[in-house]
Amino acid sequence: MRAAELVAPLTFRLGEVPIDDPAPGEVQVEVEAVGVCGSDLHAYTEGGVGGIPNVYPMVLGHEPAGRIVKVGAGVSGLSPGDRGALEPALYCYHCEFCLSGHHNVCANIRFLSTPNHPGFFRERVNLPVANFLPIPAAVSPEEAALVEPLAIALHSVRLASIRPGETIALFGAGPIGLLTIAALRAAQAGPIWAVEPLAHRRALALGMGAHAALEPGEALREILRATGQRGVDCAFDCAAAAETTRQAAQLARNAGRIVLTGIHSTPLVSMDVSSMRRKELAIFNVRRSNHESEEALKLLEVHAAWFAPILTHARPIERIGEAFAIASQYQDGVGKMMVRPFA
């Protein structure tokens, strides 16, 4: 089968790799759509993600959807032809974190698309049956590929205990920021101020449900003015730049919250800890999702129109280099870029 391997920064190689039949309890899936994630772009441009360096060659991609082509022994209730969203994390289910319900921080996690654990930019993948979430006929592969990042957005909103009517500042209207706006919309939060330097992303933020979309230079002044200098109940940093993290702390009200969803390019970011202490801010660090995938699928099914604006681009696996160039350089009005491994 074909797979797109990252062999150096900014360089993919399309080649043939073997695949075994699915083991007992597994399904083999043809991968129909994979979203390009911000962490994929870190690996592509920077040579690593969140302090973990790339090990070449490696197969990226962890926002997948596909169709079953084979089932392993002991699999019941699923058959070839069934379509689903695919979970990229393989949990141990027996460590203290899994046993306490915190599977997203499993001590023995294997995450497909990290070094030595190939991801989904390939035609077929074998997965445990628990990692296959069936989707309704009305949900397209591209929509189903949003389940993984939307589950992260829902987890971040749940982690911060967002309540109806709470005021929000959101930094970064890339795909994860846009999906967080949708999750906040579902939680009936608002008003939501999106802060984003790119004009086409500000337009996408408004289309996803933000009440206002501001350039970074005007955000602090305008949001403080609009809130009577109080600040917002919660600030989400989906951009993960040094200045966005600092501005999130500046805009959070006393006893407010900050949610760090994006992945910073550097391990150290300066913060005004004195101001944060005086405000007694709570800071939430997001590690993917934790049992929100079914909720994400339901939201995509019920409110499909919300998510149509984000699905702007798609490329076949033969043009994965072009797909990543467009996404990494924010070209052509791109929202979410999809790669289609199986034609």
Beta strands, then each sheet from edge to edge (+ up, - down):
strand 1: 2-8
strand 2: 11-16
strand 3: 26-35
strand 4: 48-49
strand 5: 52-53
strand 6: 64-71
strand 7: 83-86
strand 8: 89-90
strand 9: 110-111
strand 10: 124-128
strand 11: 132-134
strand 12: 168-171
strand 13: 192-195
strand 14: 212-214
strand 15: 232-237
strand 16: 252-260
strand 17: 282-285
strand 18: 311-316
strand 19: 336-340
sheet 1: 1+ 2-
sheet 2: 10+ 3- 6+ 7- 11+
sheet 3: 10+ 3- 19+ 18+
sheet 4: 4+ 5-
sheet 5: 8+ 9-
sheet 6: 14+ 13+ 12+ 15+ 16+ 17+
end
